[in-house]
Amino acid sequence: MIVLATNDFELYHDAVSELQDRGIAFTTAEPGTEFPDETAVVLTATDDEISVSPAVAVVRVASEEARSGVEEALGLLRGENGRTIIGIDPGEQPGIAVLSGGMIVATFQVPPDRVAEIVHDEAEGATNPLVRIGDGARLIGAQIVDDIEGIPVELVDETGTTPHLGAGTRGVADVIAAANIARIEGEPIEERDVEPTGGELKRIQKRSRKLSEENRTIDADLARAVATGEMTIREALDTHRS
C-alpha cells in the first residue's frame, strides 16, 4: 500500500488528486506517526522527517513534482523500479505514451516539432527515463531523435505495433502503437542519419504546393532541406518566393 505522509499542503493536495484519478488505494498519515503494517511505499516531501523499516520504500519529491512522485511510487509498488519509458510512434501527428512501472500514465498526440518538448517535460524528475521510438516515418523520426537531448533513446522495430481499430476508436491508433513501442526493447542510438528518397522528396514538394497560396512548388534542394530538418516547409516556401 502507498502511504502519503507530508506536511507540505501543495504536495498533499496534488498527490491525492493524482492517486484518486488513477483509482489507486492509499492512505495518509502524519510524517512523525507510525505507519500501517501493510505500508510498502511512503510518498513524502524532501524536507519531511519520517522513520520507516528497511522493507519500506521512500519516495521524496518537491511540492511541484507530485505527479512524478506518484508514478515512481506506483512503479516501486509493482516491483519494477518505477522506470519511466516514453514510447513514440513517429508520423505526421506522432503518438506518445508514457509508461511508469509498466503502466500507461500519460498519452499525447502532437505535431512533430513538439515531441521533444513533451519528452523532456515527462522525463524531468523521472526515474531512469528511456525513450523508445519506432523505426517508421524515417525523416520525422530522425528529426525527433536529433531534438531529444540528455535522455537515452532506442530505435524499435515497430512492425505489428499498430492495432486494428474497431468502431468508435478512430484516432487512437498512433497512441496505442506508441505504448506498444515503449514495451519493446530496441537498439540504442544517438542519432539517425537518413537520406531522403525521391518519393519522400516528392511528397514534401506536393505538400508545399498545397500550403502555398500561389500554388507554388519548392525545388528538390529545398525539399531535401525540409526532409533533413534544416528548415520548415513554410521557411522553404519563403526562400523559394524570394
Stockholm file with secondary structure:
# STOCKHOLM 1.0

chainA/1-242         MIVLATNDFELYHDAVSELQDRGIAFTTAEPGTEFPDETAVVLTATDDEISVSPAVAVVRVASEEARSGVEEALGLLRGENGRTIIGIDPGEQPGIAVLSGGMIVATFQVPPDRVAEIVHDEAEGATNPLVRIGDGARLIGAQIVDDIEGIPVELVDETGTTPHLGAGTRGVADVIAAANIARIEGEPIEERDVEPTGGELKRIQKRSRKLSEENRTIDADLARAVATGEMTIREALDTHRS
#=GR chainA/1-242 SS CEEECCSCHHHHHHHHHHHHHTTCCEEECCTTSCCCTTCCEEEEETTCCCCCCTTSEEEEECGGGHHHHHHHHHHHHTTSTTCEEEEEECSSSCEEEEEETTEEEEEEECCGGGHHHHHHHHHTTCSSCEEEEESCSHHHHHHHHHHCCSSCEEEECCTTCSCCCCTTCTTCHHHHHHHHHHTSCCEEESCCCCCCCHHHHHHHHHHHHHHCTTCCCCCHHHHHHHHTTSSCHHHHHHHHHC
#=GC SS_cons         CEEECCSCHHHHHHHHHHHHHTTCCEEECCTTSCCCTTCCEEEEETTCCCCCCTTSEEEEECGGGHHHHHHHHHHHHTTSTTCEEEEEECSSSCEEEEEETTEEEEEEECCGGGHHHHHHHHHTTCSSCEEEEESCSHHHHHHHHHHCCSSCEEEECCTTCSCCCCTTCTTCHHHHHHHHHHTSCCEEESCCCCCCCHHHHHHHHHHHHHHCTTCCCCCHHHHHHHHTTSSCHHHHHHHHHC
//
